Amino acid sequence: MEKDNEVTSQGLTEGASTPGGGAAAGYDGPLEKPRWKIVGPGLIVAATGIGAGDLVATMVAGSNYGYALLWAVILGVVIKIVLVEGAGRWSLATGRTIFDGWKSLGLWAVVYFGIYVVVWGFSFGAAAMSGTGLALNGLFPGIDVRYWAMLAGVAGLLLVWFGKYKPFENVMAVLIGVMFVTVVGSALLTTPNLGEIAAGLVPIIPEGAVLNTLGLAGGVGGTITLAAYGYWLAEKGWDTPRWMRVMRIDNAWAYVMSGIFVVSMLIVGAELLYSAGMAVADGEEGLIELADVLSQRYGSFMAPLFLVGFFAATFSSVLGVWHGVSLMFADFVATMRNLPSDDRRRGAGGTYYRMYILWLTFPPMALLFLDRPILLVVIYGALGSLFMPFLALTLLILMNSKAVPLQWRNRWWINVILVLVAAMFLFLGGNELIKAVAPLLGG
């Protein structure tokens, strides 16, 4: 684990503003001043959760409904802040990982997570690599998408194989910067209508857009990586309650930044496509088409510039999952085997961590050549659509339990939000499950 107590000009200290007052209760170590800087675990988890599919979903929402669903994007930011803060608060307040908390809830949580992390990793590995391959093929069309995808997967493996957090954070910082400059720059180039943006803050649901609205609020940037936040906090060296205020600022800042990023894609869809009555493919290919539209409208330099941002968004998801979810898997195996906390197989760079990276990289390459088996699609869809309510409900239980010191337990309004989020995601999950099973039933 790499400790990070760097002093920056934007350093913020934990003090009397924390619940319970003073430095964190239960911490008896030296009270050196915790410091925070712009790129931390929060921005990494936010960037990891925003992939090509999220960019397309937001762009399509803008192209279909203009700014009418802007409020849903902002609601999504609030939801992610609450969920990720809960995962981080659990880790700092208890000194336990999120999986250790799930294990305490019973066998059902262990079984669910164990099945999910294996099936999801296989399918996500193929999806993440193919998204990056598509971006690279757009930039360098001489090599087929599937081969670019395979190269991207191997590159991700090599970059995180040794599990060192600091180099990983530095690479992610560069990718996040590229994402932000290219996508936000594209949005500014379209000269957005500020009046229509303001009108989009009023919560209305266009006719026939209920599922689109809920999906935009809950789905964009929402994956298993939200739960990985606590593991990245530990890798960063933020591992005691005295980092609570720093964690909260890191998390809130990260999702405000990601919100700006996602809103920028909505602006591009609204200004470039909706206003002109244009449509692009509802899939990752839509981003390639959008690059062509930008090129035609603003000059040939825009296509490669946007595709570089597309690559940064997809490859940051590859790196984030290859690193963060592998940490979760390593903790899952080590906890189930009751290995001691200092066992090298448990942490970054250990045996179980590397096993999952290999699982994410090589078996999914078969899906780059074959259509995904329908059974895998059904299982993946069912588990994936139900992970977010699983996270919300388990945080609701854990963060009100005696395992958490009183001053760090949920406030009433956080409980209300978690209940509403769980209900919303169960509705979305049920809909996704029906869509997945319907083809098998001839529907």
N, C-alpha and C positions, 0 to 999 in steps of 0.2 A: 504494500500500500504506500502511495506517495503522498506525503503531507504537503499541503499548500497553504502557507500562512503569509503569502506575499503582501507587502504593503503597497497600496496604490493611492493615487490622488483621490479615488472615489471610495476609499475604505470606509466601512460602516461598522460600528461596534455594537456588540450585544450588551444591553444594559437594562436600565429601569423600565424601558418600554415593553419588555417581554412580559407575558402573563406570569403572575407570581412575583414579579419584581426582581431586580438584581440579576446576577448571573443565574444560569440555569440551576434549578433544584436538582440535587442528586449528583452534582459534579464537584469533586473535591480537588481537582488538579489546578495548575497555575492558570490564572485568569488573564493570559495575554489577549490582546485585542484581535478578535476575528476580523478578517478582511474579505471584501467582496470585489470582484471585477466583472466586466461586462460579459465575457465568455466564461461560463461555468457549466455545471451539470444541467441547469435548467435549459439553457439555449441548446445544449446537445440533445436533450430529450425532446424538445420542441421540434428541432430540425429533423431528427430521426423519424418522427411521426408524420412528417409532411413528405409524401412521395409523389410520384407522377399521377397516381390515381386521384389524390386529393387536389392536385393542381387542375386536373381535367374536370372534376366534379364542381369545383368553384367556378372555373371558366364557363362551363356549360350552364350553371345557374345564372351567371351574368348574361350570357347570350340569350337565354330563354326568358328571363324575368327582369332584366335590367338591374336596378339597385333595390328591388323590392325585398330581397332576402338578405340585405346587408346586416340587419339586426340579428338574424340567425347566426351569421358568422361571429358577431361580437358575443352573442350568448354562448357559442361554442368555446370561445376564449375563456369565458368565466368558468364554464364547466371543467375545462382542462386545468385551470388554476386550482380549483377546489380538489380535484382528484389527485393531481400530482403533489399538492401541498400535503394532502392526507398521507400519501405514501412516504413523503419525506419526513413528516412529523412523527410517524410511527417509528421510523428508523432512528431518528435522533433522540426521541423520548425514551425508547425502550432499549436501544442498543442491539435490537434484533432485526433480522432481515424480514422482508414482507412474506417470503415463503415460510419462514419459521412461524410467522403469525397465522398464515393459512393452515399450516399443519396443526396448530392448536385448535382449529375449528372442527377438526374431525377428518375422517377418511374421505368423505365426499369431496372436500376441497383439494386434497392431495391427488386423488384420482383424476379429477377434472383438469387440474393444472398439468399433471403428467402427460395425459393424452393430448391436451391442447398444445403444449410446447413442442411435442414431437411432430404432430400433424401440421400445425401452423408453420413450423420451421421449414418443412419440406416444400410446402406450397409457396410460402413467402420467398424462399430462396430463389425459386424460378422466377417469380414475379419481379422481385427487386433487380435481379441480374438482367432480365429482359428489358426492363425500363431503362436501365443504364445503357444497355446495348443499343436500344433504339435511338437514344440521344447521340451516342458515339457514331452510329451509322448515319445519322443525319449530318454530322460534321465530316465524317470520312466514309462515304458510301462505298468505297472499294472493298470493304470487308463486310460479310454478312452479319446481320443483327445477332444471330445466335453465337457467333464466334466472338463478337465484341462482348456479349453478355458473359460468356465463359471467362474471358480475360478480366472483366470487371470483378467477377466473383473471386478469382484467384488473387487479384490485386488487393481486394478487401481482406482476404485471408492473410496475406503477407504483412499488411500494414498493422493488423491487430494480433498476430500470432503470439507475440511475446507478452501481450497484455499490459504493456506500459501505458499508464493513463496520460501522462503529459504529452508524448508525441501524438497520441490519438486526439487529444483535445486541440493541439495545434493544427492538425490537418482539418479537423472539423471546423475550426475557426475560419480557416481559409475558404472552405466550401460554403459556409454560412455567409461570409462576406460576399462571395461571388453570387450566390442566390439572391441576396438582398439587393445588390447593385443592379443586376440585370433585370429582375422581375419588377422591382419598384421603379426602376428607370423606365421600363417599358410602359408601366401604368402612367407615369408622369408625362411621357411622350404623347399619350392619347388626349392630353388636356381634359381631364375629367370635369363633368358638370357638378359643381359644388352644391347647387340647389337640389339636384336629384339625389346626391349622396346624403344630404341632410334628411330628405324625405324618406330615404331607405332605413333610417333609424327608427321609424314608426313601425311597431310590430303588426304586420298584416301578412296573411297567407294568401297568395294568388290562387285562383280557382284551379283545382287539380294538383296543387303543389304541396300537399301535406307531407308526403313522404320525402320529397326533395328538401323541404324545410327542416324536418327532423334530422335527416341525414347530414345536411350541411352543419347544423348546430352540434350534432354529436359525433359525426364520423370523421370530419377533417382533422387529421393529426391525432386520431385516437386509436392506439394499438396497445399491445402488451408492453411496449417500451415505456408507457406511462409508469408502470410498476417498477421499471428498471431504475427509476430516479434514485431510490435509496442506495442502490449498489454503486452508482456513480458518485453519490455524496461520500460514501466510504472510501472510494478510490481517490477522491479529491482530498481526503483528509478531514472532511467535515463530518465528524462522527460522534459528537456529544451534543447535549441540549444547548450548550452555549452558542452553537451555530444556528439556532432556530430562526432568529430574525434575519440573519444573512441568507438562510435557505429560502425564506419567504420572499425576500426581495429578489433573489436570483430567479425563483420560479415565476413571480409576477412579471418581472422585466422580460423574461424569455417569452412568455406567451403574449405579451403586448407586442413584442417584435414579430412573433410568428403571426399574430393577428394582422399587423400591417402588411406582412408578406401575402397572406391569403386574401385580404381585401384588395390588394394590388391585382391579383389574378381575377377577382370579381370585376374590377374596374376595366381591365383589358377586355374581358368578355362583354361587358355592358357597352363600352364605348366603341370597341372595334367591330363587334359582331352584332349585338342587339340593335344598335342604332342604324346599322347598315342592312339589317335583315339577313345576315349571313349565318351559315352553320358550318361546324366542323365535326369530325368524327367523334363519337362518344366513347373514347378510349384513348390510350396513350398516343395513338397515331394522330389524335386531334392536336397534340402539342406540336407535332411536325408540321401539320397544316397551318397552325397558328403562326409558326415561324415564317412560312411562306407569305401569309397575309401581311405580317409586319414588314417583311422585305418589300412587298409590292407597294405598301403605303408610305413607308418612311425611308427606304433605301436598302440596297443589297447588304449593307453591313449589319442590319438588324437580325437577319436570319441566324448567322453564326453566333451573334452575341446572345440571342435568346436561347439557342441550343446549348451554349456553354452553361447558362443558368439552369436549364433543364437537366443537364448532366450533373451539375453540382447538387441539385435537389435529390436526384435519384441515387447518386453515389453516396451522399451523406446518409441516406436511409440504409444502404448496404453496410457501411462502416458502423453506424450506430447499432444496428441489430447484431452484426457479427461480433461486436464487443459487448454490448449491454445485455442482450438476451442470453449470450453464452455465459455471462456471469450468473445470471439467474438459473440457468440449467445446472451449472457447476454447484451452486448452492443447493438446488433441489436434490441432486444425487448425493452430495456429501451429507446433507441433513438426514436424508432417508437412511443413510448408512451409519449415522451417528458418529461421523468423524469429528475429531476435535477442531476447534476454531482455527488453530494454527497449522492444520494439515495443508500441505502445499497443493494437494489435489483440489482443494476447495476454491481457491482464488483465481485471479487473472493469470493466465499463462500456465495454469495447471492442467492436469490430465483431462478432467471432465470439461473444462472450458474449451480445450482444443478439440475434444471429441465433437462438441456441438458445432464449432466452426466448420469442421469437416462435413458434418451432416448438412449444414446450411449451404455448403459450396458444391459438393460433388454429386450426391444423389439427385438433387433437383435439376442438374444439367440434362438428365434424361427427358424432362418435361419440355426442354427447349427444342426437342426433335419430335416429340409425340404429343398428341392431344391428351390433356389430363384425364385420367379415368374418372367416369361419372361418380363413382362411389367416393373418391377422394374429394371431389368438388362438393358433394353433399355434406360429408363430415367436416370439411374445412369451413364451409359456409355456416353450418350449425354452430360449431365451436366458436368461430370468429365473431359471429353476430351476438353471441352471448357472453363474450369476455368482459365487455364494458359494464353490463349490469352485475357480473360476478365481482368486478373490482369495486364498484360502488357499494354493493351490499356487504362485502367483506370489510371494507373500510368503515362502514356504518357500525358493524359489530365490534371490530377490533378497537376503533378509536373511542368507543364508549365503555370499554372493558377495564377491569382492575389492573390489567397488564400495563396500562398507560397511567402515569402520575396524573393526579386530578387536574393540575393546571394546564396540562397538554391535551386533555380530552376535547372532543368536539363541542363547539357551542351549538345552541339549539338551531340556529339558522343554517349551519353547515349540515346538520342532520336532515333538515327539510330539503335542502338542495340535493343531498345524496339520495333521498327517497324519490324525489322527482326525476333525477337522472336515471335511477334504476328503472323506474316505470317507463320512461321514454325509450331507454335502450331495450327493455323487454319487448316493447311494442315493435320497435325496429327489428329486433332479433327474430320475433315471431314472423314478421313479414318476409324477412330474408330466408327463414327456414321453409316457409310455404313456397317461395319461389324456387328454392333448391330441390324440394321434394316433388313439386308438381310434375316435372318432366318424367320422373320415375313412375308416377301414377297415371300418366297419359293426359295430364291436365294442361 
